[in-house]
């Protein structure tokens, strides 16, 4: 492999690790948090975090432009513009944080008592938690920006260490606090404190990476560049936040806290697991930009087809285990009640997430080739249609309707997006993508999924039988991936790498 390829792979692995390890710990601690807060208390906790998260719509996504220009000015040695870029970014996110915190703080009572279906005995706790969360929102915005600076410097090792450490610390500290007998208000206080510490240590790390950094008021020259570049990616951010939080807010307003808890546990599991592949493929954005800048479109097309083939296979394989084993997973992870209420939701949301994931690599390549308005436009359409579908679904079918709303909107918009960009903004025909990237990975996984589902229903909830079935399924998928999905040259590389490892051990 070339040095450039190794660097891309190195950063991709660190970026993936920064998401995987905290996600695993967060998922492992959910049962303890649910038991510590109770079903309704966990619903309020979800509501608070969703409201605070949705206030991030105030973020105009200056991080997107900042990553580009911090990287550019650092590589060219333009210290003046580098200082201006970081100074402007910090000011923007500080202002966003303060404005959002003030609005959220003074609207906390109205939201808790009038807008959402919070049980009356929990009104005071929800209101207090929202006001504390308002302060956390302010530091969270600053943390978001500071986290992007090491990434702009291609130091994903630094940013990932922070993500891993604090991403693991937060859920573990939450469990410890609940085990000591404290409640939701103390948990929110703790999370705000950890965010403050995170910001302080991130700033210290940035000063070490950039000893020449000095905050300045002379940023007017770079401010316009940042705002123009970030404007289109802001649409995608709005869509992402809507997808992440709107369904929970709708359920909280129309159904209730207990049902919100059932829905959130199932949806969180699907979103956490299937969302990891985006971090792995995220490095294709700068790669596509570099290849197109040098006119190497054929190389980009080949990389696009191959990476799509592998990511689709990875996501489809994960989907099999989430959807087929939905009831046993929730049964042994949380309990029988959550399994009965959430198994269908888990399977449906996992399918919706998988369909959405089909747009990840096309979106990254599309943006890398300079068409963020296309991605942003479709992202907003996905959010609006999804919002309407979820709202209608909740009105008719409750929390299962919310999951169906996600699935229907994901299917419609994914088909539209793939049909539009291929042959226009993405240099690959849709027929090529379907035959060379989708057909082989999906056909084998679908057959295995049907067989596994039939056998799983036959054995019921016997843990050793389920474990045996899962082990056999993993072995079959691994073999299929190696012998069928991997292209011959990559299969040869894998074999050579294994032979070298065995030779060293011998």
C-alpha positions in Angstrom: 0.0 0.0 0.0 1.1 3.6 -0.6 1.9 6.0 2.2 -1.3 8.0 1.3 -3.5 4.9 1.3 -2.0 3.8 4.7 -2.7 7.3 6.1 -6.3 7.2 4.9 -6.8 3.7 6.4 -5.1 4.8 9.6 -7.4 7.8 10.0 -10.5 5.6 9.1 -9.7 3.1 11.8 -9.2 5.8 14.4 -12.4 7.5 13.4 -14.3 4.2 13.6 -12.8 3.4 17.0 -13.9 6.8 18.3 -17.5 5.8 17.6 -17.5 2.1 18.2 -16.1 1.9 21.7 -18.4 4.6 23.2 -21.4 3.1 21.4 -20.7 -0.4 22.8 -20.4 1.0 26.4 -23.5 3.1 26.0 -25.5 0.2 24.8 -24.2 -2.0 27.6 -25.2 0.5 30.2 -28.7 1.2 29.0 -30.3 -1.6 31.0 -28.7 -0.3 34.2 -29.8 3.3 33.4 -33.4 2.2 32.6 -33.6 0.3 35.9 -32.0 3.2 37.8 -34.4 5.8 36.5 -37.5 3.6 35.9 -39.4 3.4 32.6 -41.0 6.8 32.9 -37.9 8.4 34.3 -35.9 7.1 31.4 -38.5 8.5 29.0 -38.0 11.9 30.6 -34.2 11.5 30.3 -34.6 10.7 26.6 -36.9 13.7 26.2 -34.5 16.1 27.9 -31.5 14.9 25.8 -33.6 15.0 22.6 -34.8 18.6 23.3 -31.2 19.7 24.1 -30.0 17.9 21.0 -32.6 19.4 18.8 -31.6 22.9 19.9 -28.4 22.2 17.9 -30.4 23.3 14.9 -29.0 26.7 15.9 -25.6 25.4 14.8 -25.0 26.6 11.2 -22.3 24.0 10.8 -19.3 26.2 10.6 -17.3 23.1 11.5 -17.6 21.9 7.9 -15.9 25.0 6.5 -13.5 25.2 9.4 -12.2 21.7 8.8 -11.5 22.5 5.2 -9.8 25.9 5.8 -7.9 24.9 9.0 -6.4 22.0 7.1 -5.6 24.2 4.1 -4.1 27.1 6.0 -2.1 24.8 8.3 -0.6 22.9 5.3 0.4 26.1 3.5 1.8 27.8 6.7 -0.7 30.7 6.6 -0.7 31.3 10.4 -2.7 34.5 10.2 -5.6 32.9 8.4 -5.4 29.8 10.5 -5.7 31.9 13.7 -8.6 33.9 12.1 -10.4 30.7 11.2 -10.2 29.1 14.6 -11.0 32.4 16.4 -14.1 33.0 14.2 -15.3 29.4 14.8 -15.0 29.7 18.6 -16.9 33.0 18.5 -19.7 31.5 16.4 -20.1 28.4 18.6 -19.9 30.4 21.8 -22.7 32.7 20.5 -24.8 29.7 19.4 -24.3 28.1 22.8 -25.3 31.2 24.8 -28.4 31.9 22.7 -29.5 28.3 22.8 -28.9 28.1 26.5 -30.9 31.2 27.3 -33.9 30.2 25.1 -33.9 26.6 26.5 -33.5 27.8 30.1 -36.5 30.1 30.0 -38.8 27.8 27.9 -38.0 24.7 30.1 -41.2 25.1 32.2 -43.5 25.5 29.2 -41.9 22.5 27.4 -42.1 20.2 30.4 -45.7 21.2 31.5 -47.5 22.1 28.3 -45.9 20.6 25.2 -44.9 17.1 26.2 -46.8 14.3 27.9 -44.7 14.3 31.1 -46.6 12.8 34.0 -47.5 15.5 36.6 -45.3 14.1 39.4 -42.3 14.4 37.1 -42.9 18.0 36.0 -40.5 19.6 38.4 -37.8 17.1 37.7 -38.2 17.5 33.9 -38.1 21.3 34.2 -35.0 21.3 36.4 -33.2 18.8 34.1 -34.0 21.0 31.1 -32.5 24.1 32.7 -29.4 22.3 33.7 -29.2 20.8 30.2 -29.4 24.4 28.8 -26.0 25.1 30.4 -24.7 21.8 29.0 -25.9 22.8 25.6 -23.6 25.9 25.7 -20.5 23.8 26.5 -21.6 21.1 24.1 -21.5 23.5 21.2 -18.0 24.7 22.1 -16.9 21.0 22.5 -18.3 20.2 19.0 -16.1 22.9 17.4 -13.0 22.0 19.4 -13.4 18.4 18.5 -13.2 19.2 14.8 -9.8 21.0 15.0 -7.6 17.9 15.4 -9.6 16.2 12.6 -8.8 19.2 10.3 -5.1 18.6 11.1 -5.6 14.9 10.2 -5.0 14.0 13.8 -7.9 11.6 14.2 -5.8 9.8 16.8 -6.1 12.8 19.1 -9.8 13.5 18.5 -10.6 9.8 18.8 -8.9 9.5 22.1 -11.1 12.2 23.5 -14.2 10.6 22.0 -13.3 7.2 23.4 -12.4 8.5 26.9 -15.3 10.8 27.5 -17.7 8.6 25.5 -17.0 5.7 27.8 -16.8 7.9 31.0 -20.2 9.5 30.6 -22.4 6.3 30.6 -20.2 4.6 33.2 -20.3 7.6 35.5 -24.1 7.8 35.0 -24.5 4.2 36.1 -22.3 4.8 39.1 -24.3 7.8 40.1 -27.6 5.9 39.9 -26.1 3.0 41.8 -25.3 5.4 44.6 -28.9 6.4 44.8 -29.0 9.7 42.9 -31.5 10.6 40.2 -32.0 12.3 36.9 -31.2 15.8 38.0 -27.8 14.7 39.4 -27.1 12.7 36.2 -27.7 15.9 34.1 -25.4 17.9 36.4 -22.7 15.2 36.0 -22.9 15.3 32.2 -22.6 19.1 32.2 -19.5 18.9 34.4 -17.9 16.3 32.1 -18.5 18.5 29.1 -16.8 21.4 30.8 -13.7 19.2 31.5 -13.8 17.9 28.0 -13.7 21.4 26.6 -10.8 22.4 28.8 -8.7 19.3 27.9 -9.5 19.7 24.2 -8.3 23.3 24.2 -5.1 22.2 25.9 -4.5 19.5 23.3 -5.1 22.0 20.4 -2.6 24.4 21.9 0.0 21.6 21.8 -0.8 20.7 18.2 -0.7 24.4 17.2 1.8 26.2 19.4 1.6 29.1 16.9 -2.1 29.6 17.6 -3.2 33.0 18.9 -6.8 34.2 19.2 -7.5 37.3 17.1 -10.2 39.7 16.1 -8.9 39.8 12.5 -11.1 37.2 10.9 -13.3 39.1 8.5 -11.2 37.8 5.5 -12.0 34.2 6.3 -15.5 34.6 7.8 -17.2 34.8 4.5 -15.4 31.8 3.1 -16.4 29.7 6.1 -20.0 30.8 6.0 -20.4 30.2 2.2 -18.8 26.7 2.4 -20.8 25.7 5.4 -24.2 26.9 4.2 -25.1 23.8 2.1 -23.8 21.3 4.6 -26.0 23.0 7.2 -29.0 21.5 5.3 -27.6 18.0 5.9 -27.0 18.8 9.5 -30.6 20.0 10.0 -31.8 16.8 8.3 -29.6 14.6 10.6 -30.8 16.3 13.7 -34.4 16.0 12.6 -33.9 12.3 11.9 -32.2 11.7 15.3 -34.5 13.6 17.6 -37.9 14.5 16.0 -39.4 11.1 16.3 -38.8 11.1 20.0 -40.2 14.6 20.5 -43.3 13.6 18.6 -43.8 10.4 20.7 -43.1 12.4 23.8 -45.8 14.9 22.8 -48.5 12.5 21.5 -48.0 9.2 23.4 -46.2 9.3 26.7 -43.0 8.7 28.6 -43.2 4.9 29.0 -43.8 4.3 25.3 -41.0 6.8 24.5 -38.7 4.6 26.7 -39.7 1.5 24.8 -39.2 3.2 21.4 -35.9 4.8 22.3 -34.2 1.7 23.6 -34.9 -0.2 20.4 -34.1 2.7 18.0 -30.9 3.6 19.9 -29.6 0.1 19.4 -30.3 0.1 15.7 -28.9 3.6 15.1 -25.8 3.0 17.2 -24.8 -0.2 15.4 -25.7 0.6 11.8 -24.4 4.2 12.1 -20.8 3.0 12.6 -20.1 2.3 8.9 -20.5 6.0 8.1 -17.5 6.7 10.3 -15.5 4.1 8.5 -16.4 5.4 5.0 -16.2 9.1 6.0 -12.6 9.3 4.7 -14.0 9.0 1.2 -15.0 12.6 1.3 -11.4 14.1 1.2 -10.3 11.2 -1.0 -12.9 11.9 -3.6 -11.9 15.6 -3.5 -8.2 14.8 -4.1 -8.8 12.3 -6.9 -11.1 14.6 -8.8 -8.7 17.5 -8.4 -6.1 15.5 -10.3 -8.6 14.2 -12.9 -8.4 10.6 -11.8 -12.1 9.9 -12.3 -11.6 6.3 -13.4 -9.7 5.5 -10.2 -12.4 7.2 -8.2 -15.1 5.2 -10.0 -13.4 1.9 -9.2 -12.9 2.9 -5.6 -16.6 3.9 -5.4 -17.9 0.6 -6.7 -15.6 -1.5 -4.5 -16.2 0.5 -1.3 -20.0 0.4 -1.9 -19.8 -3.4 -2.4 -18.0 -3.9 0.9 -20.0 -1.4 3.0 -23.4 -2.8 1.7 -22.3 -6.3 2.6 -21.1 -5.2 6.1 -24.4 -3.3 6.8 -26.6 -6.1 5.4 -24.8 -8.6 7.6 -25.3 -6.5 10.7 -29.0 -6.0 9.8 -29.5 -9.8 9.7 -28.5 -10.1 13.3 -30.4 -7.1 14.5 -33.6 -7.9 12.7 -33.6 -11.7 13.1 -32.6 -11.7 16.7 -34.5 -8.5 17.7 -36.7 -10.2 20.3 -34.0 -12.3 22.0 -31.6 -9.3 22.0 -34.1 -7.1 23.9 -35.3 -10.0 26.0 -31.9 -10.8 27.4 -30.5 -7.2 27.3 -33.4 -5.3 28.9 -36.2 -7.6 29.8 -39.4 -9.3 28.6 -41.5 -6.2 28.7 -39.1 -4.2 26.4 -38.8 -7.2 24.1 -42.5 -7.4 23.7 -42.9 -3.7 23.1 -39.7 -3.0 21.1 -38.8 -6.1 19.0 -40.8 -5.0 16.0 -39.6 -1.4 16.3 -36.0 -2.6 16.5 -36.4 -4.7 13.3 -38.2 -1.9 11.4 -35.8 0.9 12.4 -32.8 -1.3 11.6 -34.2 -1.9 8.1 -34.8 1.9 7.7 -31.3 2.6 8.8 -29.9 0.1 6.4 -31.8 1.7 3.5 -30.6 5.1 4.6 -27.0 3.8 4.7 -27.2 3.2 1.0 -26.9 6.9 0.5 -23.8 7.4 2.6 -21.0 6.7 0.1 -22.9 8.4 -2.8 -23.3 11.5 -0.6 -19.6 11.6 0.4 -18.5 11.2 -3.2 -21.1 13.7 -4.4 -19.9 16.3 -1.9 -16.2 15.6 -2.6 -16.9 16.4 -6.3 -18.3 19.8 -5.3 -22.1 19.2 -5.3 -23.2 19.7 -1.6 -26.4 21.4 -2.7 -27.6 18.1 -4.1 -26.9 16.2 -0.9 -28.4 19.1 1.2 -31.5 19.3 -0.8 -32.2 15.6 -0.6 -31.4 15.5 3.1 -33.9 18.2 3.8 -36.5 16.4 1.7 -35.7 13.2 3.6 -36.2 15.0 6.9 -39.5 16.7 6.0 -41.1 13.6 4.5 -39.8 11.5 7.3 -41.2 14.0 9.9 -44.7 13.9 8.2 -44.5 10.1 7.9 -43.5 9.6 11.6 -46.2 12.0 12.8 -48.9 10.2 10.7 -47.6 6.9 11.9 -47.7 7.8 15.6 -51.3 9.1 15.2 -52.5 5.9 13.7 -50.3 3.1 15.1 -48.4 4.6 18.0 -44.7 3.9 18.4 -44.7 1.1 15.8 -46.1 3.7 13.4 -43.1 6.0 14.0 -40.8 3.1 13.0 -42.9 2.5 9.9 -42.8 6.2 9.0 -39.0 6.0 9.1 -39.0 2.9 6.8 -41.3 4.3 4.2 -39.6 7.7 3.9 -36.1 6.1 3.8 -37.2 3.8 1.0 -38.7 6.6 -1.1 -35.9 9.1 -0.7 -33.1 6.5 -1.1 -34.6 5.4 -4.4 -34.9 9.0 -5.6 -31.4 10.0 -4.5 -29.6 7.1 -6.0 -31.6 7.5 -9.3 -30.8 11.2 -9.4 -27.0 11.4 -8.6 -25.7 8.4 -10.6 -24.6 9.5 -14.0 -25.1 13.2 -13.0 -23.0 14.2 -10.0 -21.6 10.8 -9.2 -19.4 9.3 -12.0 -21.0 5.9 -12.1 -24.2 4.5 -13.7 -26.8 3.2 -11.4 -27.0 -0.1 -13.3 -23.3 -0.6 -12.6 -23.8 0.1 -8.9 -26.7 -2.3 -8.7 -25.0 -5.2 -10.5 -21.5 -4.9 -9.2 -22.0 -3.5 -5.7 -25.5 -4.5 -4.5 -26.6 -7.8 -6.2 -23.9 -10.2 -4.9 -23.7 -9.0 -1.3 -27.5 -8.7 -0.8 -28.6 -11.9 -2.5 -26.4 -14.1 -0.2 -27.3 -12.2 2.9 -31.1 -12.2 2.2 -31.1 -16.0 1.7 -29.2 -16.5 5.0 -31.5 -14.1 6.8 -34.6 -16.1 5.8 -33.0 -19.4 6.9 -31.8 -17.9 10.2 -35.2 -16.4 10.9 -37.0 -19.7 10.3 -34.6 -21.7 12.6 -34.7 -19.0 15.3 -38.4 -19.1 15.5 -38.3 -22.9 15.8 -35.8 -22.9 18.8 -37.5 -20.1 20.7 -35.5 -18.3 23.5 -33.2 -21.1 24.4 -29.9 -19.2 24.9 -27.4 -21.9 23.9 -29.5 -22.7 20.8 -29.6 -19.0 19.8 -25.9 -18.7 20.4 -25.2 -21.7 18.2 -27.4 -20.4 15.4 -25.7 -17.0 15.6 -22.2 -18.6 15.5 -23.1 -20.7 12.5 -24.6 -17.6 10.7 -21.4 -15.6 11.4 -19.3 -18.3 10.0 -21.4 -18.6 6.9 -21.4 -14.8 6.4 -17.6 -14.6 6.9 -17.1 -17.4 4.4 -19.5 -15.8 1.9 -17.8 -12.5 2.3 -14.3 -13.9 1.7 -15.1 -16.2 -1.2 -17.8 -14.3 -3.0 -18.0 -10.6 -2.0 -14.2 -9.9 -1.9 -12.8 -9.1 -5.3 -10.0 -11.5 -6.4 -7.1 -9.0 -5.8 -8.3 -8.2 -2.3 -8.8 -11.8 -1.5 -5.2 -12.4 -2.5 -4.1 -9.6 -0.3 -6.0 -11.0 2.7 -4.5 -14.4 2.1 -1.0 -13.0 1.8 -1.4 -11.0 5.0 -2.5 -14.1 6.9 0.4 -16.1 5.5 2.8 -13.4 6.7 1.3 -13.4 10.2 1.6 -17.2 10.4 5.2 -17.0 9.2 6.1 -14.5 11.9 4.5 -16.6 14.6 6.2 -19.7 13.3 
